[in-house]
């Protein structure tokens, strides 16, 4: 059975332990590194993506130029073919 003296002693020890705990929590410092990682400019620049994009743009430009040449040839032909009057050799009409 606990006596009054033992109860006061236990309460006093618990209070001191709690105060010591609170002071440690108050003065605690972080141990986790919360700084952002160092920059990596070679990843930001992404040379391979730029190389692929420039190749794609060159291919599109080349195809557009080919189409432009074909349209130019169609527009500047001297002979005009009337497609509605031409007979097809593979279709028979009665």
Phi, psi and omega in degrees: 000140182274139177264171180299323181294318179292321179296314179297320179295317180295316179296319180296317178296319179295319180296316179296320179295320179293317179296320177297318177298314181296321180292323177294320178295320181294323183265006182291145176246157182286143178248357179265133178285114182255011179282147176293153180293155180297146182293150177233093186297333180292335178279323180293319183292317177054070184297324182295318179296319178296321179295315179296320180294318180293323176296320179295317179296321179295320179296317179297317179297318179296316179294321177296322179294321178297315178297320179296319177297318179296317178296322178297317179296320179295318183289331186250024174290147179275319181271138179251120179267124176270102186291335182286337182266347182284140177267140176269135181284343184263351181247125179263138175245152182278000000 
